[in-house]
Amino acid sequence: MKRFRRHGQESQRERIKQELYGFNKTVEHGFPHQPSALGFSPSLQLLAIGTRSGAIKLYGGPGVEFMGLHDENAAVTQVHFLPHQVELVTLLDDNSLHMWTLRAHHGVSELLEIGRFTLTGPPGAPPSVTRVTAVLAHSSGDLLLLGTEGGHVFIVKVPGFRELEERNISLEKVTNGVPEDYGGRRSLEHVESLQENPVNPRQVLIGYGRGLMVIWDLDSQSAVTHIPATQQLESVWWTEDGGHVLSSHSDGSYCRWKVAGDDPQSEQEKSEVPYGHFPCKAISKIIQLPTEQGPPFLFLSGGMPRASYGDRHCISVIHSKTHVALDFTSRIIDFFVIRDGPYHTGEPSALVVLVEEELVVIDLQTEGWPVIQTPYLVPLHCSAITCSHHVSAIPLKLWERVLSAGALQNTHYSKKPWPMTGGQNLAPDPPQRDLLLTGHEDGTVRFWDASGVCLYPMYKLSTAGVFLTDSDPNDNLNQGTEGEWPPFRKVGCFDPYSDDPRLGIQKIHLCKYSGYLTVAGTAGQILVLELNDEAAEQTVEATVADLLQGQEGFRWKGHTRLEVREEPVTFPPGFQPFALVQCQPPAVVTALTLHSEWKLVTFGTSHGFGLYDYQQKNNVLVRCTLNPSDQLAMEGPLSRVKSIKKSLRQSFRRIRRSRVSLRKHHVNNAAKLQQANARLEAELAEMELAPVQRKIEPRSPDDSFTGLVRTLYFADTFISDSSHNTPSLWAGTNGGSVFAYQLRLPPVERRGEDPVTAHPAKEIQLMHRAPVVGILVLDGHGSPLPEPLEVAHDLARSPDMQGSHSLLVISEEQFKVFTLPKVSAKMKLKLTAIDGSRVRRVGVAWFGSTRTDDYGESGLTVLTNQGDLHVVSLPGVKLQVQYPCIRREDVSGIASCVFTKHGQGFYLISPSEFERFSLSARCVVEPRSLVEVSSETPSTTLPRALPDGASVERR
């Protein structure tokens, strides 16, 4: 009977697990890493980006996103949409072509690969014959023209990738018609460009690397016109009326050729070097578009004077008397122009530029050509990301104040809406407002709307103004001056250079109820800020926290601390600093917690921890945790790299000495030599794999960084006796120590005058000395204590103060529950085993049921150094589910992971992208989009049926 009951309970528990938990990687936020190709469909209004890792990403209106991944680990070199269809073709650098489609499934579209193809040449032909260099998706919608390195053009019918051999344009056919006087009929080189005649789809322009351009008639299979350019060709553009061709060249020039009429040889109307007379770099792409009234727009990529500005990444825009050289901070991949009007053939409205580190969109219809702010693809890594912090369920008032502060920073952006509108976003509205805060190397904190699919920038906080740094805030080398030539204008926000790496933000804590924020940095600086809707001028006084407490024999070898500005600083509306703590020595802040109800901030470094009263602006407690034998903790991050190299050198020297001594003693025993080699390999393997895997073993108290503070926690609990709960502070270190302090807070009416005091209460030393990564107090019901002010705002029930509280200490190796106030061990869970698994990140989350709104469970979300995710139940600390998530070799991805309060999480998959995942069956944020073929197909551009089966098809 008992067995049946137990079996029933187990099956019920399994059913509940399925209602609560489920693992999904849901969406990638940010800018694609290493983009390599750009495509655009005017009819679908979709943008496509291919990357060097073989990913293909499509974006339409905000929230409309798709992603595909080629099986081949090869870079995407070109992306082309088939006109007026939901198919696109990608070319990889392994010379394979791939067909993708957006297929509707259960009411939403999915990006699917439906075919792949590689050109095969005649037997014995060199690879250059079929190496594709140019692709034209013909307006008929069922033909691809493929230009190759060998100069041939192959015609392929799609979507089935059937080569129409009899229609191919061989190099021999082209050279037979080349005029005798054209450079001695020299080699034409590869096909650089293929362009369709905008008014006659049966004519195609073939541009060869050496400069020659040929207009080819697909019906008669013969050359109509030869355009005898002699400079190395970079790109071509056929004007909308079909009467002219523009060519750009490697010497920084562009030419205009008249091609109307039946003249077999075209004449050059104009040749210009925009930035001559000195030698210039190549103009890699040229576009000319007409306007309804007045002169056309001309767009040129490159062409800068080689000697003076050869390192600039520029696109020049010329319209009437306006000429601007848009100056980007990273290499240009490609660009295109969006047009208004029916069938997108009207006025140029926006210039879309993909550079290596960001996507920049320029409004061409507003005076001054301002930038349009992107709702997605924002470069998260404008300055390198150094930390992250997530806050769930932001109150509306705080949300609106942050948005308002951000809007004042964005007045330089265009007021025009986002120009790409393709697809329908079918995702439900987010149930709550969520913030993701990222700290950066340049001392900024950026606030992102993380509620939905698009990670939208809301507000940027800069902390550099508080300190004296080498940079001058008004110094901008790229600001154009009147009459400067070329007329540079800096665009884009990617700026990888930090004026002072000490400014880097390492820890962030925001209280969503009070609007208080604290941020801590690389040089031991801790700033406390409050939200103010008005600008304010104030000085920020620093309080020094001496974490060494006058201990002898220690000398800091790292960076100096940041100097604080003595004169008043004007802070714009938003978060403004009013208190500053500077740790001495100025080591990286490794832990930070804010308690806005008690007006306290606690912070830790590799030397100890402190408690600061930001209402009275003084230190309450400073405690040194430094091990007397730990000299490494006295070196900054830069000298630590040197010390790792030094320890490697010492290991090699020790091994070399042992081998020499073997020879000296004439020990010829092969077994002993083999043993020495095995020891060498083991030692090296231990060094290399230390961050990933290591056997579980007791650690020596003499290990380096045992005093480093990993976690800090405030709790109102029973720390001295079981009848009186008092505020307390808990600190956990890298050496497995937990320190608890009882705090005495004056009554509210005396809070500004009477001091806060802290008294040592408990000290726990874990047996294995494993680093403590989390501390949590559970109330009498076994629930985690609510956050500060959460109960006051009626957003959480009051904790149960009748039953006994429990202390949960999470180390890298196990979860251990102690009773309070006695601190006697109650239960434990050991996640680690022989595989060397260690806890790297831990968070508390609420998992709601998918079946009913009124049931859910609290649990711990856990990430290990193997990249596995676990959910551990509370208060029973039992393992519920386990999922592989991050590759264990991806140390930076594991280190960057941040959990949310509702079972989701983010981690960096590249310097510029967050992968979002969910462990919750209920809370899932993912794109749900539908793309359909536009009905506005311009019938005037449909060509006649092409011969030999290349007929026009419409779907």
N, C-alpha and C positions, 0 to 999 in steps of 0.2 A: 504493500500500500504506500509506504513511504517513498519507495523508488518511483512509483507512478506519479506521486505528487511532485517529487523533485524534478522528474522529467517534464511535467507540465509547467513548472516554474521556469525551467531552463528555456523551453520553447517560447514562453511568454516574454522572457527577458530578451531573447533573440529578436522577437517581433518588435519590441520597444526600441531595441538598438537600430533596427532598420528605419523606424520612424524618426529617430533622433540624428543618426550619423550617416554620412555618405561623402565620399571624397571626390572632388572635381577640381581640375585646373580650369578656371572659368574664363579669364580674359587677360591679355597682356596690355599693361598701361605704359605709356611713354613713347619714346621715339625708337624705331627699329635700329638695332645695332648693325653697323657697317652696311648701309644701304648701297645698292649697286645698280639699280635700274628703276625707271619711272615710266608709268603709263597713265593715260587718261581716256575715258570714254565720254565724249560730249553728249551722246544720246542717253546714256545711263547716269551721267553725272557722278561717275565713280573714279576715284584715284587708286592706282595700284603701285605698290613699292615692292621691289625684289631685293633680297639681301645676299651677302656673300656666303651665308650659311645655307642658302637654298630655300629660304622662306619666301612666301608671296602673301602680301597683306593688301586687302581692299578696304577703302574707306569712302563713305558717302556723307549723308547728313550726320550730325552728331548722334552717336549711338549705333550707327550702321557700320558694322565692322565684320570682316571675314578674314580667316587665315588658312593658308595651306602650306604644306611642306613637301618639297620634292624628296623622293627616296634617295636620289643621288646627292652626295655631299659635295655639291658644286655651286659656284656663284651664279646668280641670275644676272645675265648681261643685258637682256632686252625684254620688254613687256609690251605687247600690242593687243588692244581690244579689236575684235571683229566688228566692223561698223554696224550699228543698230541691232546688235545681238547681245546675248548674255554670256558669250564665250570670249576667252582671251587666250593668247599664245605666249609662252615664255621660252626664251632661248638661254641655255646654260653654257658655261664656259667649257663643258665637256662636249659641246657641239650638238647636244640633244635638244629637240623641240618638244614642248609639252602643251597639250590643249586642256584648258580648264573651263568649267561651266558653273553657273549659279543655278542649281536645281531646287525647286520648291519641294519641301518634305514636311508634312504635318503643319502646313501653314507658314513655314519660315524657309528662307533660302539657305542652301549649304554650298560651299565651294568645293567642287569635286574635280579630280583629274580624270579626264575621259579618254586620253590618248597620248602616245609619245612616238617620236619619229626621229631617225637620224639619216641624213642623206648618205646614199652609197654611190660612189663614182664607178667608172668602168674599171674592170680588173687591172691591177698594176698601176693605177693612177695615184699620184702623190696625194697626201692628206689635204694639201692646200686647195685642191680642186673642189672639195666639198666642205671646206671650213667656212661656216656661215659668218658673214660680216655685216650684212644689212638685211632687214626684213620689211616687207610692205604687205600689210593686210589690205587687200583690194576692196574697193567700195561695193563690189558685187556681193561680198559677204561669204563667198565660198572659194576664194583663191588666196594663196600666199605666194609672194615672189621672194625668193631667197637669193641674195647676192653673196658671192663667195670670195675667198682670198685669191683664188685662181682667176677671177674675173668673169666667171660664168654666172648666169642667172637661171635658177631652177624654178619651175612653176609647179605648185603642189595644190591639189584640191583638198579642201577641208570640209567637214571635220574628220574625214577618214584618213587624211595624210596619204593621198594617192598621187604619186608623181606623174605629171603629164609630160612624158619624155619628148613627144613630138612638138611641144610648145616651148621647150627650154630655149634660152637665148645663150648660145655658146660664144666664147670669146672670139672664135674664128669668124662667126657671122658678123660680129661688130667690127673687127679689125679690117675685114674685107671692104667695108665702106668708109674707112677713115681717110680723109683727104691726104694726098701725097705729101703736101707741104707741112703736115702736122708733126714737127719734131722728129723727122726721119722715121715715123711710125714706130716709135720706141714702145717698150712695154707699158701697158696701161695700168698695171698693178691691180690691187684688189678693188672690189665694188665697195665704195665708201658710203653711197647713199642711193636710195630708191624713192622716187616721188611720183605720185599720180597726178595727171593733169586735172585741175579742179573743174574744168568745163568739158573735158572729153576723157572719160575713164578708160578708153581704149589706148590712150597714150601714156607711156611711163618714161620718166627721166631716169637714166642710169648714170651715176657719177662715179668716175674711177679715181683711184688714189693719186695718179699722176696729174690729174686736172681735167682730162677730157670728159665731156658730158654728152650723152647721146639720147635723143628722144626716140623711143622705140614704139612702133605701132603693133599692138597685140593681134590685130586682125590680119594685117598683111605680112606680119612677121618680118618687118624690115625697118631700117633706120630712117626716120623722117628728117631729122636735123642733127647736125654735129655742132657742139659748142666747144671751140678749141682753146680752153684755158690751159695755161702751161705751168702755173704754180700748183704746188701740192694741195689737193682738195681736202677740206675739212667737213663742209656741209653744204647742202643746197636747199633752196626754197622756191617753190613755184607760186607766183602771185595769184591772187584769187580770180583775176580776169583771164588767166591763162596766157597773158601776153608777154610776161617777163619771167626770167629765172634769175635768182640771186645766188651767188656762190661765195663762200668764205674760204680763206686760204691760210696756209701755215705761216705766211710772212706778216700776218696781222692785217691783211687787206680783204676787202670784199668787192665783188664786181656785179654789175647789173647788165643782163643780156636780153636783147629783144628777140622773141622767138615766134611772134605771130606771123601768119602767112605761110607760104609754101617754100620759103627760102631754105635750101638744104644746109646752108652754113650761116649761123647766127652771128650778129655783130655785137661787140662790146659797146654799151652805151656809156658806162661810167665805171671807173675803178677808184677806190678810195682806201686810204690807210687812216682810220679815225684818230689814232694816237701816234702817227709818225711825227717827224721825219727819221727819228732814230729807229733802230731795229725793234720790232714788236713781236710779242708772242702770238700764237695762232688764235684765230677766231673760230672756236670749236662748233658754234651753232649760230644760225641766223634765222630770224623770223620777221616777216613784214606783214602787217595787217592793215586793211583800209579802215577809215572812219567815214561816217555818213557825210560830214562836212569837214573840209580841211585836209591836211596832209596825213599820211599813214603813220602808224607806230612802227618803229624799227627796234628790234631786240638783238643784241650781240653779246655772246658769251666769250670772255677773254679779250685778246687784242691789246693788252697793256704793254707799255714800253718795257722792253726786256731788262735793261740795266737798272732802271730806277724802281719799277713797280712789278717786276716779274714774279714776285711772291704773292701778289694780291689775287684774290678770287672775286672776279667782278662780272656783272652783267650790266651792259650799258643800255639804257632806254632813251630813245630819241624820238621826240614828237614836237613838230613845229620848231619853236625856238628853245624848247626845254630839252636839256641833255644832262642825264645823271648817270654816274657810274656807281651802281649799287655794290657796296664793298662788304663781302661776307667773311666770317671768321673761320670758315672751313671750306674744303674743296667742293666745287660745284659738280653734282652728279648729272643733273638734267633740269630742264624747265619746260613749261608750256603756258599757254595763255587761254584763259576762259573768256568766252564771248557771250554777250547778251543776245536777246532777240529770238525770233522763231528759228528752230533748228540750230541754234547757237552759231549763227553766221553773222551776227550784228556787231555792235561796237565792242572792242576789247574792254573787259571790265576788271580783270584781275590777272596778275602775273604770279604763277605758282613756281617756286624754286625749291628743288630738293638739293640740299648741300649735305655733306658727310655727317653733320651733327644736328641738323634741324630742318624743318620745313618752314619756309617763309612765304607769305602771301601778301602781295602788294596791291592796294586798291588803286586802279588806274583812272577811276572816274572822279576822285576827290582831289581837290587842289593840294599839291605837295606830295601826292602819291604816298599816303601813310600806309603802315603795315596793318593788316587785319589780324586780330588776335585769334589764334587757333584754339578750337574747343577740344582737340585731341592732338596726338603727335607732338605734344609739348616736350621740349628737351629737358627732362628731369635733371640732367647732369650739366645744366648751364655752368654750374660750378660743381665739382665732384661731390656726390652724396656721401656724408660721413655717418649719419644716423637717421632713424625714423621713429615716429611716435604716432599711434592711432588713437582717436577719441570717437567713441560711438555716441549716437543719439544727442546731437548738439541742440541745446535750447534755441528756439527761433530768434530770440532777442540777440543772443551772442552771435548767431549766424549772420544776421542782418548787419550788425556792427562791423564784423570782419569784412563782409562784402562791401560795405560802404567805404571802409578804409582802403580796400583794394581798388575800388573804382577811382579813387582820387589819384592812385599811382598810374592809372591806365589812360590818362587823358590824351596821350600821344597816339593812341590807336585809332584806327578808322571806326566810324560809327556804322559802316555797312555790315549787313549780316554775312555769315559764312557763305562763300559762293558755291561750295559743293553741296548739293541737296539730294543726291541720289538715294533711292531706297526708302523704305518705311521702317521706322524704329518701333517694333511691337513689344519691346520689353516693358513690363509694368513699372509704374512710378515707384521710386525707392520708398520703403516704408519709414525711413528715418533719414536724418541728415548726419553724415559721417565726415570727419576730417582726418586727413593724413598729413602730418607735419614732417618735412624732411629738413635735416640740418646739413649744411654744406661747408666746404673747405674755406670759403671766403668769409665765413662768419654770418651768413644769412640763414634764415629759417623761412621756408616756403610752405604756405597753407594750401592744400588741395582739397577740392570737393571730391570725396571718394565714395559718394552715395551710390553712384551708378556706373555704367560702362565707361564713360569718359572721365578721366582724371583731370578735372578742370582747375586751372590756377586761380586762386581767390585773392591772395595777399602775400606780399613779401616783406619780411622783417630783416633789417640789417643791424648788426650789433657793432660794426666797425667804428661807427661815429663816436662811441664811448671812449675809444682808445686812441693813442697816438701811434700811427703806423707810418711806414715810409711813403705811402701813396698820398697824392694830393687829390681830393675828391673832384676837383675841377679839371684835372689833367686827363685829356682825351686826345690821343695822338691822331685819331681817325676823324676828328671833327673837321669838316671841310671849311676852308676860308674863302672869302669872296674872290672870284677870279682864278681860283686854283685850277690847274689842269694836270691830269684828268679831274673832272668834277666829282670827287669821291663823296659818297654818303654811306656811313656805316649802318648796316641793317643786321637784324638777328640778335638774339640774346645769349648765344653760346659764348662763354668766356672762361676758358679752362684755367686761366692764370690767377693765382691767389697772391695778393700783395704781401700777405704775411700768414704762413701756415699755422701760426699760433692762434689765429682767430677761429679755426675750425670748430664747428659745433659737434660735441660728442654725446650729449644727453639733453633730452627735452621732457618737460612735464607740464601739461596744461590742465587747469581745473576749469571744467566747462560751466560750473555753477557760479563761480566768483569772478571769472575772467582774469585770474592771475596766471601768469606763465613764468616758468623758470627755465633757463637754458644754461648749459655749462660747456666749457671748451677745452681745447688742447693745452692751454697754458694755465690750467687750474682756476680759470675765471668762472664764477657763478653769478648770473644776472637774474634779478627778480623784476618782472615787468607787469604793468597793469594796463588794461584797455582804456584808452582815452579818445573821445570823439573829436577833440580839438588839439591843434598843435600846441606844444609846450616847450619853453626854454628852461633847462635846469641842469645843474651839475649832478654827477653821480659819485657819491663818496664811497671809497673802498674800505672794507673791513678786512684785515689780514687774519687768516687762520693758520697758525704755525703748527702744522701736523707733526713735526719732529719733536715738539715739546722740549726743545733745548737738549736733545740727546747728543752725546759727544761722538766723534769719530765718523760722522756722516758728512759728505760734501756733495752737493748736487752738481752733476756734470752736464745736465741737459740745457734746454733753452732758458732764456731769462723770461721773467713775467712781463705782461703787457703794461705799458705805462698808461695811466688814466688821464684824460684831458682835465685840466684844472679849471678852464674857463667854461661857462655855461654852453650847452649844446642844444640846438633847436631840433626837437623830435617831431616828425609829422604825425597826423592822427593815426591811431592804431595802437599797437603795443609799445609802451614807453618804459624804459628802465628807470627804477627809482632806488634800487639797492644793489650793491655789488660786494661779493666776497672774493678775495684772492687767496688761494691756497699757497702755502710756502712749505716745501718746494713747489714750483709751478708745474706739477705733473698733470697728465691727462686725467680728467674727472671720469671715473669708471662707474659711478652709481649716483642717482639723484632722485629725490622724492619730495613732493610738495604737499603740505597739509594746510589748505586754505582756511579751514575752520579754526585751527590753532595758530595760524599765521607763522608757521615754521617751515623751514627748508632744511633737509639733511643731504649731505654730499659725501662722497668717498673717493679716494685716489689709491695709488699703490702704497701710500704711506700711512693712511689712517682715514678717519671720518670725522665730520663735524656736524653740529646742529646750530642753525642760525635763526634768530628771531627777526623777521623782516619788518615787524611793526615797530620794535624798539631799535632795530638796526644794530644788533650786537650778537656776539657769539655766546651760545648757551653752553656748548660742550665741544671740546676738541680732544680726540683720542688717537694716539699713535698705535698702529698695529704692525709696525715694521719689525721684521725679524732681524736680530743683531747681526746674523751672518749674511743678510741679503744685500750685497753691494750692487747687484744688477738694478734694483729698484731706484738707485740713485742716478741712473743714467736715463736721459731722455730717449724718445723714439729713434732719433737719428743714431745715437751712440749704441743703441741696442742692436741695430743691424750689424755694426762693427763687432759687437761682442759675440754674435752668432758665428760670424766668420772666424773670429778668434778661437771659439770653442771647437770649430771644425778643424782648424789648423792644429790645435793642440791634440785632437784625436789622431790625426794623421801622423804627427810627430811621435805620439806614444806607440802607435802601431809599428812605425818604422824602427823605433828603438828596440821593440820586442823582437823584430825580425833580425836586427843586427846582433842582439845578444844570443839568439839561436845559433847564428853562424859562428860566433866567437867560441861557443862551447862545443863546437863540432857535433851538434845534435843533428844527425842525418835521418832521424826517424820521420818517415813520410807522414805518419799518422799525426805527429805533433804539429808539423807544418800545416797540414790540412786543418787541424783544430784552430790554429792561429788565423788562418784565412777565413774559417767559418765565423770566428769571433769578429773579425774585421767586417764581414758582410752583415752580420747581425747588428753590429754597432751602427753601421751606415744605414741599414734598413730602419732601425729604431729612430735615428735622427730624421730620416725622410718621412716616415709614416706617423711621427708623433702627433700631428694635428688630427689624424684620421683614426688610427687604431692603436691601442696599447693595452696590454693585459692589465686586469684589475689587480692592484696590489697596494698594500699600505704605503703611504708616501712619507718621506723623511721630513721632519720639521725644518730641515736645513734647505729644502727645495727653494728655488727662487720665487719671488712674488707671493709668498704665503700670506703676507699682510695685505695684499691687494683686496680692496672692498668690492665685492661682486653685487651685493643686493642690500637695499635699505627699505625698511617697512615701518609704518606707524600703525598702532592698534590701541583701541580702548578696551582693555581686557584685565583679567585677574593675574597680576604679576607678583604681588606680595602675599595675598591671602585670598581665600575663596569667597569672601563676603564683600570685598570692596574692589570694584573695577577702577582702574586709573589709566590715564594716557601713558603710552610706552613707545620706545624706539628700539628697533631690532636691526642689527647689522650682521651680515654674513661675509666671511672672507674666503680667499682662495685656499687657505690652509685648513678649511673645515671648522673654523671657529664661529660661534654665534654669540654676540654680545647683546644683552638686553639692558635698557635703562628705563627707570621709572621717571616720568615727567610730572612736575607739579606746575599747573597753570593757575595764575591768579584769577579771581572772579572777573566776569566781563567788565564790571564798572571800574576795576583797578588794572585792567589788562595793559594799559598804556604806561603805567608807572611801575608796578611791582615786577620783579624779574621772574622769568621762567627758570626753573631749576631742573637738573637732571642728575639722578643718582644711580650708580651701578646696582643692578638687581640680580641678573642671572648671567652665567657664562657656560656655554655648551661646547665641548670639543668632540667632533665626530671621530669615531674610531679610525676610519681609513683616511682621515684628513682630506677627503675629497672636497673640491671647491663647492661652496654653497651658492646656488644660482637662484634660489627663491625661498621666501618665507611667507607664510600665510597663517592667520588665526581664524579658526572656525568657531561659530557660536554654539549655543546649546543644542540647536537643531542640526548642527553640522554644516551650516551655510557659511560661506565667506563673509567676513564683516563688510558692511557697505562702505562705499567711498565717502570721503569728507563731503558734508552738505547734502548728500543724496537723500537722507531721511528727511532733512529740513525742507527739501523741495518736493516731498511726497512722491519720490520716484523709487523708493525702496522701503520695505518694512523695517521697523526697528529691530536690531539684533536681539536674540534671546539672551538675556543676562541672568536667567534663573539657573539653567543647567550649567554644567562645567564646560569651559572652553578647551579647545585643543590647539596645539601648535604643530603646523606642518612645516618641516624643514626639507627642502628639496636640494639635494646635492647632485653633482654630476653623475653619481652612481646609484642613488636610491631616494625613495620618498619615505620619510620617517615621521610618524605622528607621535607627539608627546602630550601628556595631560598637563593642564595648567591649574594652579600655579606650581605644582610639585615638579614638573618637567621630568616625568618618568615615562619611559618608552611604552607605547601602546600598541602600535602595529607598524609594519613597513612593507614596501614594495620595492623589489630590486629589478630595474629594467635591464641592467647590464649583464652581459654574459661573456663567454670566451671571445665573442667577436669584437670586443672592445668598444661596445656602444656606450656613449656618454650623453647626458642631457646637456643641450646647448641653449635652448630657449624654452621658456615656460610661460603660460598665461592662464587666466581664469576666464571661462566662457559659459554662457547660458545656451543650452541646446533645447530649442522648442520642438514640439512634436509636429509632424506633418498632418496628423489625423485630427488633432484637437488643439485649439488655441490656449486652453487653460492647463496644459501639462507641459512640463519641461524639467530638465535636470541641469545642475551645475557640474562642471567638469574642468579638469586641467588639460589644456592643449600643450603638447610637448613636442619639441623637435630635437632629434639626436644628431651627433656628429656623423652618423651614417646617412643622414638625409631622410630618415623615417619620421613620420608623424604618428603620434599616439594620442588617444584620449583616455585619461585616468579619472575614474569616478570619485566624487566627494560625497560624504566623508569617508567612504570605505576604502579609498585608494586601491581600486581594482582596475586592471587594464581592460578597457572596453573594446577598442578597435586599434588597428595598426595599418598604416598605408605608406608605401614608398613614395617620396615626393621629389627630393633634390638629389642629384648625383653626389655621392660622398666625396668625390674629388673637388666638388665646387665649394671650396672653403669660404669664399666671399659670399656666395649665395646663402649658405647656412648662417653666416655671421650677420647677414642683413635682415633676417626674417623678423617680422613683427606680427603679433596676433591681435585679433579684434575681440571685443567682448561677446560677439555672437557667432564664434566658431569659424571665422574666416581668417585669412592671413595674406601677407605680401612678402615677397623676397625678390632681390635683384637677380635677373637672369643675364644681365649685361650692365655696363655702367649707366645705361640710359633707359632700362626697361624693368618694370616690376611685373612679375607673374603673380596673379591673384588666384587664391585657391579657397575652397570651402570644405570644412569638415562637417558642416551642418546639413542635414537633409532639407531643412526649411529655408535657411538664409543662403541663397545663391544669386550672385550678380553676374549675369552673362549676356552677351549680345543676342538679341532675337530680332532678325531683320528679314524683310522681304524685298526682293528686287524683281521688277517686271520690265519687259521691253517697252520702251516709250512708244506711244502711238503716233508721235509726230515725226514720221519718217518722210524726208523730203523726196517725193516721187521724181522730181526733176533730175535728181542725181543718179537715178538707176540706169545702168548701162544696158545696151542691147545684149542678147545672149552671145556669149563668146563661143568661138568655134570649138569643135572636137570635144564636146561633153563638158566644157567649162561654162555651163549655163548659170544664170542668176537664180539663186534660191533665196526665198524669204521664209523665216520661221516666226 
